[in-house]
Amino acid sequence: MLKSLLRYQSGGGSVSENHMRKKLYENGVTDSLKSNFALLLKLSEELLDKWLSYPETQHVPLSQHMLGFAMKSVTQMVMGSTFEDDQEVIRFQKNHGTVWSEIGKGFLDGSLDKNTTRKKQYEDALMQLESVLRNIIKERKGRNFSQHIFIDSLVQGNLNDQQILEDSMIFSLASCIITAKLCTWAICFLTTSEEVQKKLYEEINQVFGNGPVTPEKIEQLRYCQHVLCETVRTAKLTPVSAQHQDIEGKIDQFIIPRETLVLYALGVVLQDPNTWPSPHKFDPDRFDDELVMKTFSSLGFSGTQECPELRFAYMVTTVLLSVLVKRLHLLSVEGQVIETKYELVTSSREEAWITVSKRY
């Protein structure tokens, strides 16, 4: 979907070429998570330290903090140490916000092409993001670095510079927002579900004890996985998805030509009462049922069909929750009503506020 909305044209290869490119992309996500786990843990602990310093009465702007955390995580894991500089992250976030807001609205309702000022701002922001990526691609080619980042996997594959640029852009745009919103909604639901938060805390204590958070032990957090799956479902995190037809398809008498963008109304399916009993209730225990998990996987939210950006977001959010919930009670602000805004990725209409208190 993003490739179409950004009007990128470098696809259209054979089925085998597209499959190879997809595998490079997926392996890039896997390798960047594996190589940068320590960085992810460090960024999570920095946020914990910040929240520990707050008095219990202080309202924390959750959406703002989660977006900042996601931006730092994604920029460093996709593009490397240049983004250890907070000013670089702020510049990226500003341009990212301009591009994403138009992708989420301006293209879909046609208003972007009717407003020359907005269109110029969008094109300038996209050009600046592409310029940053081109410089990093050039810098990483033919050289070895101690930190393996997402772009390295694409550079080492048999892709041309435009393909590397496009795939890096798509992953940077999508993973920042999906990660930020998954973190936000997961914490929102934990603040209003005391029993779920208690159960998650007990699992985190059981798995890690007094030891460090490690990739091997993260894999053992089964209940945390269910919390995140239920977060995606209840929030309708990605209410619409899309896929290009690799080959010509047919539904009844209708032909779907190759390269057609097919849209899926996931937001409807995720809260269909015929599939999900009490669909508006936040209940991670429903995923104890293997058939429920299989249904969820078939929609592309887990397992082999899971989208790479969501897989990235699951890992980042799991590490963050492991660090935060171990040390903090996450609490809702009394009287706050969070209204939902549905676009490509679901968010709250206004800032979501929480408070925190120390467990020890």
C-alpha positions in Angstrom: 0.0 0.0 0.0 2.8 2.5 0.9 4.6 1.8 -2.3 1.5 2.7 -4.3 0.8 5.8 -2.1 4.4 7.0 -2.5 4.1 6.4 -6.2 7.2 4.2 -6.2 7.6 2.3 -9.5 10.7 0.1 -9.2 8.7 -3.1 -8.6 7.1 -5.1 -11.4 9.8 -7.7 -11.7 9.1 -11.4 -12.1 7.4 -13.4 -9.3 10.8 -14.9 -8.3 12.5 -11.4 -8.2 9.7 -10.0 -6.1 10.0 -13.0 -3.8 13.7 -12.5 -3.4 13.3 -8.8 -2.6 10.6 -9.6 0.0 13.0 -12.2 1.6 15.8 -9.6 1.8 13.4 -7.2 3.4 12.2 -9.8 6.0 15.8 -10.9 6.7 16.8 -7.3 7.2 14.2 -6.9 10.0 15.4 -10.2 11.6 19.1 -9.3 11.4 18.7 -5.7 12.6 16.7 -6.8 15.7 19.2 -9.5 16.5 22.2 -7.2 16.1 20.7 -4.2 18.0 19.0 -5.9 20.9 21.4 -4.2 23.4 20.6 -0.8 21.8 16.9 -1.5 22.2 17.3 -2.5 25.8 19.4 0.7 26.4 16.7 3.0 24.9 14.0 1.2 27.0 16.0 1.7 30.2 16.6 5.3 29.4 12.8 5.8 29.2 12.4 3.9 32.5 14.9 6.2 34.2 13.0 9.2 33.0 9.6 7.9 34.2 11.2 6.8 37.6 12.2 10.4 38.1 8.6 11.6 37.9 6.4 12.3 41.0 3.4 9.9 41.2 1.0 12.8 40.5 2.7 13.8 37.2 0.7 13.2 34.0 2.8 11.5 31.4 2.0 12.3 27.7 2.1 8.7 26.6 1.6 9.1 22.8 4.4 11.7 22.7 6.8 9.6 24.6 6.1 6.5 22.6 6.6 8.3 19.3 9.9 9.6 20.5 11.0 6.2 21.7 9.9 4.5 18.4 11.7 7.2 16.3 15.0 6.7 18.3 14.7 2.9 18.0 13.8 2.8 14.3 16.2 5.4 13.0 19.2 3.9 14.8 18.3 0.3 13.8 17.5 1.2 10.2 20.0 3.9 9.5 22.8 3.6 12.1 24.8 5.7 14.5 24.1 9.1 12.8 20.8 9.0 14.7 22.5 8.8 18.1 22.3 12.6 17.7 18.9 13.8 19.1 18.8 16.7 16.6 19.0 14.2 13.7 16.1 12.3 15.2 14.1 15.5 15.6 14.7 16.5 12.0 13.7 13.0 10.8 10.6 13.0 13.0 9.4 16.4 11.6 9.7 15.2 8.0 8.3 11.8 8.8 5.2 13.5 10.4 4.6 15.7 7.3 4.9 12.7 4.9 2.8 10.3 7.1 0.0 12.8 7.7 -0.5 13.2 4.0 -0.2 9.5 3.3 -2.9 8.8 5.9 -5.2 11.5 4.7 -4.2 13.6 1.7 -3.8 10.8 -0.8 -6.8 8.9 0.4 -9.3 11.7 0.2 -7.6 13.4 -2.8 -7.1 16.7 -0.9 -3.3 16.8 -1.3 -3.4 17.4 -5.1 -5.9 20.2 -4.6 -3.7 22.2 -2.1 -0.4 23.4 -3.7 1.1 24.5 -0.3 0.5 21.2 1.4 1.7 19.3 -1.7 5.0 21.3 -1.7 5.5 20.7 2.0 4.9 17.0 1.5 7.3 16.8 -1.5 10.0 18.7 0.3 9.8 16.5 3.4 9.9 13.3 1.2 12.8 14.7 -0.7 14.7 15.4 2.6 14.0 11.9 3.9 15.2 10.4 0.6 18.3 12.5 0.6 19.2 11.2 4.1 18.7 7.6 3.0 20.7 8.0 -0.2 23.7 9.4 1.8 23.5 6.4 4.2 23.2 3.9 1.4 26.3 5.4 -0.3 28.2 5.4 3.0 27.4 1.7 3.8 28.3 0.3 0.4 31.5 -1.7 0.3 32.4 -1.1 3.9 32.2 -3.0 7.1 30.7 -1.6 10.3 30.5 -3.1 13.8 26.7 -2.3 13.9 24.6 -4.2 11.4 21.5 -2.1 10.4 18.5 -2.8 8.2 20.0 -1.0 5.2 23.0 -3.2 5.3 20.9 -6.3 4.5 19.5 -4.5 1.5 22.9 -3.2 0.3 24.3 -6.7 0.5 21.5 -8.1 -1.6 21.2 -7.9 -5.4 19.2 -4.7 -5.4 19.8 -1.4 -7.2 20.0 1.9 -5.3 16.4 2.9 -6.1 15.1 -0.4 -4.7 17.2 0.0 -1.5 15.9 3.5 -1.1 12.3 2.6 -1.6 12.4 -0.4 0.8 14.3 1.6 3.4 11.8 4.4 3.1 8.8 2.1 3.4 10.2 0.3 6.5 11.2 3.6 8.2 7.8 5.2 7.6 5.7 2.3 8.6 7.7 0.8 11.5 8.0 4.1 13.3 4.2 4.6 13.4 3.2 0.9 14.0 5.8 0.6 16.8 4.7 3.9 18.4 1.0 3.1 18.3 1.4 -0.6 19.4 3.4 0.7 22.5 0.8 3.4 23.2 -2.2 1.1 22.9 -0.6 -1.7 24.9 0.2 0.6 27.8 -3.3 2.2 27.6 -5.0 -1.2 27.9 -2.7 -2.2 30.7 -3.6 0.9 32.7 -7.3 0.1 32.5 -6.9 -3.7 33.0 -5.4 -4.1 36.4 -5.7 -7.9 36.4 -3.9 -8.2 33.0 -1.1 -5.9 34.2 -0.7 -8.0 37.4 -0.5 -11.2 35.3 2.0 -9.7 32.9 4.2 -8.5 35.9 4.1 -12.0 37.3 5.2 -13.5 34.0 8.1 -11.0 33.6 9.2 -11.7 37.2 9.0 -15.5 36.6 11.0 -15.4 33.3 13.7 -12.8 34.2 13.9 -13.0 38.0 16.7 -10.7 39.0 18.6 -11.4 35.8 18.9 -9.3 32.6 16.4 -9.0 29.8 17.9 -11.3 27.0 16.7 -12.3 23.5 16.5 -15.9 24.6 14.2 -15.2 27.6 12.1 -12.7 25.7 10.9 -15.7 23.6 9.4 -17.3 26.8 7.0 -14.4 27.4 3.9 -16.2 26.1 1.4 -14.1 28.0 3.1 -10.9 26.8 2.6 -12.1 23.2 -1.1 -12.6 23.9 -1.3 -9.1 25.4 0.2 -7.6 22.2 -2.0 -9.7 19.9 -5.1 -8.6 21.8 -3.9 -5.0 21.7 -3.6 -5.2 17.9 -7.1 -6.8 17.7 -8.9 -4.5 20.2 -7.4 -1.3 18.9 -7.8 -2.4 15.3 -4.2 -1.2 15.0 -4.1 -1.5 11.2 -7.8 -1.3 10.1 -6.9 -1.6 6.4 -4.2 -3.6 4.7 -3.3 -4.1 1.0 -1.4 -6.5 -1.1 -0.4 -6.5 -4.8 -1.6 -9.5 -6.8 1.6 -11.3 -7.9 -0.5 -13.3 -10.4 -3.9 -12.8 -12.0 -6.7 -13.8 -9.7 -10.4 -14.4 -10.0 -13.4 -14.0 -7.6 -16.6 -15.4 -9.0 -16.8 -13.8 -12.5 -14.5 -10.9 -11.6 -10.9 -11.0 -12.9 -8.2 -9.3 -10.6 -5.3 -8.4 -12.9 -1.7 -8.9 -11.8 -0.2 -5.9 -9.9 -3.7 -4.8 -8.7 -3.7 -3.3 -5.2 -6.2 -5.4 -3.2 -7.6 -3.8 0.0 -8.6 -5.9 3.1 -11.0 -4.4 5.6 -9.2 -5.9 8.7 -10.9 -3.5 11.1 -14.2 -5.2 10.4 -12.8 -8.8 10.6 -10.9 -8.1 13.9 -14.1 -7.3 15.8 -16.6 -9.7 14.1 -18.6 -11.2 17.0 -19.0 -14.4 15.1 -15.2 -14.9 15.4 -14.4 -13.0 18.6 -16.8 -13.5 21.5 -17.3 -10.1 23.4 -15.2 -8.4 20.6 -14.8 -5.1 22.4 -13.5 -6.6 25.6 -9.7 -6.6 26.1 -9.0 -10.2 26.9 -5.5 -11.6 26.2 -6.6 -15.0 27.5 -8.6 -15.6 24.4 -5.3 -16.3 22.6 -4.8 -19.4 24.8 -7.0 -21.1 22.3 -4.8 -22.4 19.4 -7.7 -22.0 16.9 -7.9 -18.3 17.8 -4.2 -17.8 17.2 -4.5 -19.6 13.9 -7.3 -17.2 12.9 -5.2 -14.3 13.9 -2.2 -15.6 12.0 -4.3 -16.1 8.8 -5.0 -12.4 8.9 -1.3 -11.6 8.8 -0.9 -10.5 12.4 1.3 -13.3 13.6 3.2 -16.4 12.3 4.6 -16.9 8.9 2.3 -14.3 7.2 3.0 -11.6 9.7 4.0 -8.2 8.2 7.7 -7.4 8.9 6.9 -4.0 10.4 4.5 -5.6 12.9 7.1 -8.2 13.8 9.6 -5.5 14.5 7.0 -3.6 16.6 6.2 -6.8 18.6 9.8 -7.2 19.6 10.4 -3.5 20.5 7.2 -3.4 22.5 8.0 -6.6 24.3 11.4 -5.3 25.4 9.9 -2.0 26.5 7.1 -3.6 28.5 9.6 -6.1 30.1 11.6 -3.1 31.4 8.7 -0.8 32.4 6.3 -3.3 34.0 9.1 -4.8 36.1 9.7 -1.5 37.9 6.5 0.5 37.5 2.7 0.4 38.0 1.2 1.9 34.9 -2.0 3.8 35.9 -4.8 5.6 34.0 -5.8 9.2 34.6 -9.2 9.4 36.2 -12.0 10.6 33.9 -10.0 10.4 30.7 -11.9 9.2 27.7 -9.7 8.2 24.7 -11.3 8.6 21.4 -10.0 6.7 18.4 -8.9 8.0 15.1 -8.8 5.4 12.3 -6.3 5.9 9.4 -3.7 3.6 8.0 -2.6 3.0 11.6 -5.1 3.6 14.5 -4.2 6.3 17.0 -5.9 8.4 19.7 -7.5 11.7 18.6 -5.8 13.5 21.4 -2.9 12.9 23.8 -3.3 9.8 26.0 -2.2 10.6 29.5 -1.0 8.1 32.2 0.6 8.2 35.6 3.3 5.9 37.0 4.3 4.7 40.5 7.3 2.7 41.5 6.9 -1.0 42.4 10.2 -0.9 44.4 
